[in-house]
Amino acid sequence: MKMLRKDVMNLTLPIFAEQLFVTLMGMINTMMAGHIGKEAVSAIGMIDSINNIFIAFFSALAVGGTVVVAQYIGRGNIKKANDATKQALYSSVGISLVITIIMLILRKPIIAALFGAAEKEVILDGYKYLGITLFTYPLITIDLVSNGILRGAGDTKTPMKISIFMNILNVGFSWTFINGLKFGNKIIIGGMGITGAALGIATARTIGGIIIITILLRGSRIIKLKKLRQFKLDKALLKPIFGIGVPASVESLLFNGGKLIMQIFIVDMGTIAMASNTITNSIANFINIPGNSLVIAATALVGQYMGKGDEKEAEKCLSHLVKLSTVLLTIVGAISIIFSKHVPGLFTNNVAVINLCSKVLVINAFAIIVWSLAFVLPAGLKGAGDAKYTMVTSIIGMWAFRITLGYLLGVTFKFGLIGIFLGMYIDWLVRGILYLIRFKTGKWKGHIVIEKTTKLKDCEE
């Protein structure tokens, strides 16, 4: 158990540092947008509900690469791990390019269809923001897949350093482009408002993508991307990658599609509810840093133990991660109650928005106790290759509980934004129970992600 805890700490601490920094930078960006005006922060929240669908989709695709690489590393087959890296990266970037082209063509009809009830100024800001950020989809994919693969190989420090640097750039560029830059009385860069916020993100992501590819080409401790111009689809490697990545992606699309529907409900509630939702989610992401860090660690660690064929240690590891996450989130949630009225004030001066955020944050502090069962546990199950079960369970939770109850409580019974969040918390509870049952039965251990070969053969390959 001592060795297990050491493995968890070694892998998780860099992830925690990365998540802390990334979330803080995201909060600062939201604060900057909030001071442009409630219309700008509403537009960003509205468009990010679309962007986040694709980011989550690309992240889910990356899970396939993470698991396959982790299991090959666990088996000691470095060559296959590197081959899988190239297959996962190239195929995922290809998919992201297709999505970028489709979104470029359909962006205005999509915004009009989904958010037509929003104020005109919010809609116009939305067009600007999406028109720039959609071009970063391939860069996001490069970042997510590459970092996921490095973590699968046990290297969490490199992704940490890149993410921290990229987010420093994000804040710096965003502040400059939003507010402008003067030298004496001479204007070097004019303030661009919400357009500047989008350009700041795009610039940082471009630099981040270049850095991660450069690192992979030079080679990390284990992973190295070779012969960049030479690529041929390898069905034997793509099968396990997409065998996990596709169910995870379908889960992600349907789950985040459900979140988009919830966003549409919120748009109909008005700009105050929209701004409150964006700010509350930003704060909740900060509160969830310990949990999100352990989600990432769970997939990589369970994948490595399953690759070694050590099912007992994989089970111990996942159980430890869920318990640790629950304890940490309970503590952070309790602290958040104390500051529930103060933190929203950093984002906006609007009293109505601050009060609504405060109420949701207090409820969130109690609901977060079950978060680990709904997120850390399935992340570990995916690491073992049990992606189809997590997909079905996630879809059931979202569409049968979160959307249905969110609409009933938020719209029908007029609880507004609080009703929407209550529907989400009930979804967490239901999915958490279903995942716990799956974990206890042990059926998640029976998946074969990569074909078993002898150790000698693995090394020779």
C-alpha positions as CSV (number, residue, x, y, z in Angstrom):
1,M,0.0,0.0,0.0
2,K,2.9,2.3,0.7
3,M,4.3,1.8,-2.8
4,L,0.8,2.4,-4.2
5,R,0.5,5.7,-2.4
6,K,3.9,6.7,-3.6
7,D,2.9,6.0,-7.3
8,V,-0.3,8.0,-6.8
9,M,1.6,11.0,-5.3
10,N,4.4,10.9,-8.0
11,L,1.9,10.9,-10.8
12,T,-0.8,13.1,-9.3
13,L,1.2,16.1,-7.8
14,P,2.3,17.4,-11.1
15,I,-1.2,17.0,-12.5
16,F,-2.6,18.9,-9.4
17,A,-0.1,21.7,-10.0
18,E,-1.1,21.9,-13.6
19,Q,-4.8,21.8,-12.9
20,L,-4.5,24.5,-10.2
21,F,-2.6,26.8,-12.5
22,V,-4.8,26.2,-15.6
23,T,-8.0,26.7,-13.5
24,L,-6.7,29.9,-12.0
25,M,-5.8,31.3,-15.4
26,G,-9.2,30.3,-16.6
27,M,-10.8,32.2,-13.7
28,I,-8.7,35.2,-14.5
29,N,-9.9,35.1,-18.1
30,T,-13.5,34.9,-17.0
31,M,-12.9,37.9,-14.6
32,M,-11.4,39.9,-17.5
33,A,-14.4,39.0,-19.7
34,G,-16.8,39.9,-16.8
35,H,-15.4,43.4,-16.6
36,I,-16.0,43.9,-20.3
37,G,-19.7,43.5,-19.4
38,K,-22.3,40.9,-18.6
39,E,-23.1,40.5,-22.3
40,A,-19.5,39.5,-23.1
41,V,-19.3,37.0,-20.2
42,S,-22.7,35.6,-21.2
43,A,-21.5,35.2,-24.9
44,I,-18.3,33.4,-23.8
45,G,-20.3,31.1,-21.6
46,M,-22.8,30.5,-24.4
47,I,-20.1,29.7,-27.0
48,D,-17.9,27.7,-24.6
49,S,-20.9,25.4,-24.2
50,I,-20.4,24.6,-27.9
51,N,-16.5,24.7,-27.7
52,N,-16.5,22.5,-24.7
53,I,-18.5,19.8,-26.5
54,F,-15.6,19.5,-29.0
55,I,-12.9,19.9,-26.4
56,A,-14.5,17.1,-24.4
57,F,-14.8,15.0,-27.6
58,F,-11.1,15.4,-28.4
59,S,-10.2,14.7,-24.8
60,A,-12.3,11.5,-25.0
61,L,-10.5,10.5,-28.2
62,A,-7.2,11.1,-26.3
63,V,-8.3,8.6,-23.6
64,G,-7.9,5.8,-26.1
65,G,-4.3,6.8,-26.8
66,T,-3.6,7.2,-23.0
67,V,-4.9,3.8,-22.1
68,V,-3.1,1.9,-24.9
69,V,0.2,3.7,-24.3
70,A,-0.2,3.1,-20.5
71,Q,-0.8,-0.6,-21.0
72,Y,2.1,-1.0,-23.4
73,I,4.3,0.9,-20.9
74,G,3.1,-1.4,-18.1
75,R,4.1,-4.3,-20.3
76,G,7.5,-2.8,-21.0
77,N,6.9,-2.5,-24.8
78,I,8.3,0.9,-25.6
79,K,8.3,0.5,-29.4
80,K,4.6,-0.3,-29.5
81,A,3.9,2.7,-27.1
82,N,5.6,5.0,-29.6
83,D,3.8,3.5,-32.6
84,A,0.5,4.0,-30.8
85,T,1.4,7.6,-30.1
86,K,1.8,8.4,-33.8
87,Q,-1.5,6.6,-34.7
88,A,-3.5,8.3,-32.0
89,L,-2.1,11.8,-32.7
90,Y,-2.5,11.8,-36.5
91,S,-5.9,10.2,-36.6
92,S,-7.3,12.5,-33.9
93,V,-5.9,15.7,-35.6
94,G,-7.4,14.5,-38.9
95,I,-10.9,14.2,-37.2
96,S,-10.5,17.7,-35.6
97,L,-9.7,19.3,-39.0
98,V,-12.9,17.9,-40.5
99,I,-14.9,19.2,-37.5
100,T,-13.2,22.6,-37.8
101,I,-14.3,22.9,-41.5
102,I,-17.9,21.9,-40.7
103,M,-18.1,24.4,-37.8
104,L,-16.7,27.2,-40.0
105,I,-19.5,26.7,-42.5
106,L,-22.3,26.2,-40.0
107,R,-21.3,28.5,-37.1
108,K,-23.9,31.2,-37.6
109,P,-26.9,28.9,-38.2
110,I,-25.9,26.9,-35.2
111,I,-25.7,29.9,-32.9
112,A,-29.0,31.2,-34.2
113,A,-30.8,27.9,-33.8
114,L,-29.5,27.2,-30.3
115,F,-29.3,30.7,-28.7
116,G,-31.7,32.8,-30.7
117,A,-33.5,33.9,-27.5
118,A,-30.4,35.7,-26.2
119,E,-30.0,39.4,-26.5
120,K,-28.8,40.8,-29.8
121,E,-25.5,42.0,-28.4
122,V,-24.8,38.6,-26.8
123,I,-25.5,36.9,-30.2
124,L,-23.1,39.3,-32.0
125,D,-20.4,38.7,-29.4
126,G,-21.0,35.0,-29.8
127,Y,-20.4,35.2,-33.6
128,K,-17.0,36.9,-33.0
129,Y,-15.8,34.6,-30.3
130,L,-16.7,31.3,-32.0
131,G,-15.4,32.6,-35.4
132,I,-11.9,32.8,-33.9
133,T,-11.8,30.0,-31.3
134,L,-13.0,27.2,-33.7
135,F,-9.7,27.5,-35.6
136,T,-7.9,26.2,-32.5
137,Y,-9.7,22.8,-32.5
138,P,-6.7,21.0,-34.2
139,L,-4.3,22.7,-31.7
140,I,-6.5,21.6,-28.8
141,T,-6.4,18.1,-30.1
142,I,-2.6,18.1,-30.4
143,D,-2.3,19.3,-26.8
144,L,-4.9,16.8,-25.3
145,V,-3.7,13.8,-27.2
146,S,0.0,14.5,-26.6
147,N,-0.4,15.3,-22.9
148,G,-2.6,12.2,-22.4
149,I,0.0,10.0,-24.0
150,L,2.8,11.4,-21.9
151,R,0.7,10.9,-18.8
152,G,0.0,7.3,-19.9
153,A,3.7,6.8,-20.1
154,G,4.1,8.1,-16.5
155,D,5.4,11.6,-17.5
156,T,3.1,14.2,-15.8
157,K,5.8,16.8,-15.4
158,T,6.1,17.7,-19.1
159,P,2.4,18.3,-19.6
160,M,2.4,20.3,-16.4
161,K,5.2,22.7,-17.6
162,I,3.6,23.1,-21.0
163,S,0.1,23.8,-19.6
164,I,1.4,26.3,-17.1
165,F,3.4,28.2,-19.7
166,M,0.6,28.1,-22.2
167,N,-1.9,29.5,-19.7
168,I,0.5,32.3,-18.6
169,L,0.6,33.3,-22.3
170,N,-3.2,33.0,-22.5
171,V,-3.7,35.5,-19.7
172,G,-1.0,37.8,-21.0
173,F,-2.2,37.9,-24.6
174,S,-5.9,38.1,-23.6
175,W,-5.3,41.0,-21.2
176,T,-3.3,42.8,-23.9
177,F,-5.8,42.2,-26.7
178,I,-8.9,42.9,-24.6
179,N,-7.6,46.2,-23.1
180,G,-5.0,47.3,-25.6
181,L,-1.4,48.3,-25.2
182,K,-0.1,51.9,-24.9
183,F,3.5,53.2,-25.0
184,G,3.3,56.7,-23.6
185,N,0.5,58.4,-25.5
186,K,1.0,56.1,-28.5
187,I,-1.5,53.2,-28.9
188,I,0.4,50.1,-29.9
189,I,-2.5,47.7,-29.8
190,G,-6.1,48.9,-29.6
191,G,-8.5,47.3,-27.1
192,M,-10.6,44.6,-28.9
193,G,-13.0,43.5,-26.1
194,I,-14.4,40.0,-26.7
195,T,-12.4,39.6,-30.0
196,G,-9.3,40.2,-28.0
197,A,-10.3,37.4,-25.5
198,A,-10.6,35.0,-28.4
199,L,-7.4,36.1,-30.0
200,G,-5.5,35.6,-26.7
201,I,-6.7,32.0,-26.4
202,A,-5.9,31.3,-30.0
203,T,-2.4,32.7,-29.8
204,A,-1.6,30.8,-26.6
205,R,-2.9,27.5,-28.1
206,T,-0.9,28.0,-31.3
207,I,2.3,28.4,-29.3
208,G,1.4,25.5,-27.0
209,G,0.8,23.2,-30.0
210,I,4.2,24.1,-31.5
211,I,5.9,23.4,-28.1
212,I,4.4,20.0,-27.5
213,I,5.1,18.8,-31.0
214,T,8.7,20.0,-30.7
215,I,9.1,18.1,-27.4
216,L,7.7,14.9,-28.9
217,L,10.0,15.1,-31.9
218,R,13.0,15.6,-29.6
219,G,11.8,12.8,-27.4
220,S,10.7,12.8,-23.8
221,R,12.0,10.2,-21.2
222,I,10.1,7.4,-23.0
223,I,7.9,8.7,-25.8
224,K,9.4,10.0,-29.1
225,L,7.6,11.0,-32.3
226,K,9.7,9.8,-35.3
227,K,9.6,10.4,-39.0
228,L,6.9,13.1,-38.9
229,R,6.2,13.1,-42.7
230,Q,5.8,9.3,-42.9
231,F,2.5,7.9,-41.7
232,K,0.4,4.8,-42.5
233,L,-2.7,3.8,-40.7
234,D,-2.1,0.7,-38.6
235,K,-5.4,-1.1,-38.0
236,A,-3.9,-3.3,-35.3
237,L,-3.1,-0.3,-33.2
238,L,-6.0,1.8,-34.1
239,K,-8.5,-0.9,-33.1
240,P,-7.7,-0.7,-29.3
241,I,-7.2,3.1,-29.5
242,F,-10.6,3.6,-31.0
243,G,-12.1,0.7,-29.2
244,I,-11.8,2.9,-26.1
245,G,-11.7,6.3,-27.7
246,V,-14.9,5.9,-29.8
247,P,-17.2,4.8,-26.8
248,A,-15.6,7.6,-24.7
249,S,-16.2,10.1,-27.6
250,V,-19.8,9.0,-28.1
251,E,-20.3,9.3,-24.3
252,S,-18.7,12.7,-24.4
253,L,-20.8,14.0,-27.4
254,L,-24.1,12.8,-25.9
255,F,-23.2,14.0,-22.4
256,N,-22.0,17.4,-23.5
257,G,-24.8,17.6,-26.0
258,G,-27.1,17.3,-22.9
259,K,-25.1,20.1,-21.2
260,L,-25.7,22.2,-24.3
261,I,-29.5,21.6,-24.0
262,M,-29.2,22.8,-20.4
263,Q,-27.4,25.9,-21.6
264,I,-30.4,26.6,-23.9
265,F,-32.7,26.3,-20.9
266,I,-30.5,28.9,-19.1
267,V,-30.5,31.3,-22.1
268,D,-34.2,31.5,-21.9
269,M,-33.9,32.5,-18.2
270,G,-32.1,35.7,-19.2
271,T,-28.7,37.4,-19.1
272,I,-28.4,37.3,-15.3
273,A,-28.8,33.5,-15.2
274,M,-26.4,33.1,-18.1
275,A,-23.7,35.2,-16.5
276,S,-24.2,33.5,-13.1
277,N,-23.9,30.1,-14.8
278,T,-20.6,31.0,-16.4
279,I,-19.1,32.4,-13.2
280,T,-20.4,29.6,-11.0
281,N,-18.9,27.0,-13.4
282,S,-15.6,28.8,-13.3
283,I,-15.5,28.8,-9.5
284,A,-16.7,25.1,-9.4
285,N,-13.8,24.2,-11.7
286,F,-11.5,25.6,-9.1
287,I,-13.1,23.8,-6.3
288,N,-12.9,20.5,-8.3
289,I,-9.2,20.7,-8.9
290,P,-8.3,17.8,-6.6
291,G,-11.0,15.7,-8.1
292,N,-10.1,16.5,-11.7
293,S,-6.4,15.8,-11.0
294,L,-7.3,12.3,-9.7
295,V,-9.5,11.7,-12.7
296,I,-6.5,12.1,-15.0
297,A,-4.3,10.0,-12.7
298,A,-6.9,7.2,-12.4
299,T,-7.0,6.5,-16.2
300,A,-3.2,6.3,-16.4
301,L,-2.5,4.4,-13.2
302,V,-5.2,1.8,-13.7
303,G,-4.1,1.4,-17.3
304,Q,-0.5,0.7,-16.2
305,Y,-1.5,-1.8,-13.6
306,M,-3.8,-3.6,-16.0
307,G,-1.0,-3.6,-18.6
308,K,1.2,-5.4,-16.0
309,G,-1.6,-7.9,-15.4
310,D,-1.9,-6.8,-11.8
311,E,-5.7,-6.6,-11.4
312,K,-5.6,-6.7,-7.6
313,E,-3.3,-3.6,-7.5
314,A,-5.5,-1.8,-10.1
315,E,-8.5,-2.3,-7.8
316,K,-6.7,-1.1,-4.8
317,C,-5.4,1.9,-6.7
318,L,-8.8,2.9,-8.0
319,S,-10.4,2.5,-4.5
320,H,-7.7,4.6,-3.0
321,L,-8.1,7.4,-5.6
322,V,-11.9,7.6,-5.1
323,K,-11.6,7.8,-1.3
324,L,-8.8,10.4,-1.5
325,S,-10.8,12.5,-3.9
326,T,-13.9,12.3,-1.8
327,V,-12.1,13.5,1.4
328,L,-10.3,16.4,-0.5
329,L,-13.5,17.6,-2.2
330,T,-15.5,17.5,1.0
331,I,-12.9,19.7,2.7
332,V,-12.7,22.2,-0.2
333,G,-16.5,22.2,-0.5
334,A,-16.9,23.1,3.2
335,I,-14.4,26.0,2.8
336,S,-16.3,27.2,-0.3
337,I,-19.4,27.9,1.8
338,I,-17.5,30.5,3.8
339,F,-16.4,32.4,0.7
340,S,-19.6,31.8,-1.4
341,K,-20.5,35.5,-1.3
342,H,-17.0,36.9,-1.7
343,V,-15.5,35.0,-4.7
344,P,-18.3,35.8,-7.2
345,G,-17.6,39.5,-6.5
346,L,-14.2,39.1,-8.1
347,F,-15.9,38.4,-11.4
348,T,-18.6,41.0,-11.5
349,N,-20.1,44.0,-9.7
350,N,-23.7,42.9,-10.5
351,V,-25.4,42.2,-7.2
352,A,-28.1,39.9,-8.7
353,V,-25.4,37.8,-10.3
354,I,-23.3,37.6,-7.1
355,N,-26.3,36.5,-5.0
356,L,-27.4,33.8,-7.5
357,C,-23.9,32.4,-7.7
358,S,-23.6,32.3,-3.9
359,K,-26.8,30.2,-3.5
360,V,-25.6,27.7,-6.1
361,L,-22.2,27.4,-4.6
362,V,-23.6,26.6,-1.1
363,I,-25.7,23.7,-2.7
364,N,-22.7,22.6,-4.6
365,A,-20.7,22.2,-1.4
366,F,-23.0,19.5,-0.2
367,A,-23.5,17.8,-3.6
368,I,-19.7,17.5,-4.3
369,I,-19.4,14.7,-1.7
370,V,-20.7,12.2,-4.4
371,W,-18.6,13.8,-7.3
372,S,-15.8,11.3,-7.1
373,L,-18.0,8.3,-7.6
374,A,-19.4,9.9,-10.7
375,F,-16.1,11.0,-12.3
376,V,-13.0,9.5,-10.7
377,L,-14.4,5.9,-10.6
378,P,-15.4,5.8,-14.3
379,A,-12.0,7.3,-15.3
380,G,-10.4,4.3,-13.7
381,L,-12.8,1.9,-15.4
382,K,-11.9,3.4,-18.7
383,G,-8.2,2.8,-17.9
384,A,-9.1,-0.9,-17.6
385,G,-10.9,-0.8,-21.0
386,D,-14.4,-0.7,-19.6
387,A,-15.5,2.2,-21.9
388,K,-18.8,0.9,-23.1
389,Y,-20.3,0.6,-19.6
390,T,-19.2,4.1,-18.7
391,M,-20.7,5.4,-22.0
392,V,-24.1,3.8,-21.4
393,T,-24.2,4.9,-17.8
394,S,-23.2,8.5,-18.6
395,I,-25.9,8.8,-21.3
396,I,-28.6,7.4,-19.0
397,G,-27.6,9.8,-16.2
398,M,-27.5,12.8,-18.5
399,W,-30.7,12.3,-20.5
400,A,-32.9,10.5,-18.0
401,F,-32.0,12.5,-15.0
402,R,-30.1,15.7,-15.6
403,I,-32.1,17.0,-18.6
404,T,-35.5,15.8,-17.4
405,L,-35.1,16.9,-13.8
406,G,-33.3,20.1,-14.8
407,Y,-36.2,21.1,-17.0
408,L,-38.8,20.2,-14.5
409,L,-37.1,21.9,-11.6
410,G,-35.6,24.8,-13.5
411,V,-38.3,25.6,-16.0
412,T,-41.6,23.9,-15.1
413,F,-41.4,24.6,-11.3
414,K,-39.5,27.9,-11.9
415,F,-36.5,27.3,-9.6
416,G,-34.4,28.8,-12.4
417,L,-30.6,28.2,-12.4
418,I,-30.8,26.5,-9.0
419,G,-33.2,23.9,-10.5
420,I,-30.8,23.3,-13.4
421,F,-27.9,22.6,-11.0
422,L,-30.1,20.4,-8.7
423,G,-30.8,18.2,-11.8
424,M,-27.1,17.9,-12.4
425,Y,-26.4,16.9,-8.8
426,I,-29.1,14.1,-8.9
427,D,-27.4,12.9,-12.1
428,W,-24.1,12.7,-10.2
429,L,-25.7,10.6,-7.5
430,V,-27.4,8.1,-9.9
431,R,-24.3,7.6,-12.0
432,G,-22.1,7.3,-8.9
433,I,-24.3,4.5,-7.6
434,L,-24.2,2.6,-10.9
435,Y,-20.4,2.9,-11.3
436,L,-19.9,1.7,-7.7
437,I,-22.0,-1.4,-8.4
438,R,-19.9,-2.1,-11.5
439,F,-16.7,-1.7,-9.5
440,K,-17.9,-4.0,-6.7
441,T,-18.9,-6.8,-9.2
442,G,-15.4,-6.8,-10.7
443,K,-16.7,-7.1,-14.3
444,W,-14.6,-4.1,-15.4
445,K,-11.5,-6.3,-15.1
446,G,-12.4,-8.6,-17.9
447,H,-11.5,-6.4,-20.9
448,I,-8.5,-7.1,-23.2
449,V,-7.2,-3.8,-24.6
450,I,-4.0,-5.0,-26.1
451,E,-3.3,-8.6,-27.0
452,K,-1.1,-10.5,-24.6
453,T,2.4,-11.5,-25.8
454,T,5.4,-12.8,-23.9
455,K,7.7,-10.3,-22.3
456,L,10.6,-11.4,-24.6
457,K,8.5,-10.8,-27.7
458,D,7.4,-7.4,-26.4
459,C,11.0,-6.3,-25.9
460,E,12.1,-7.6,-29.3
461,E,9.4,-5.6,-31.0
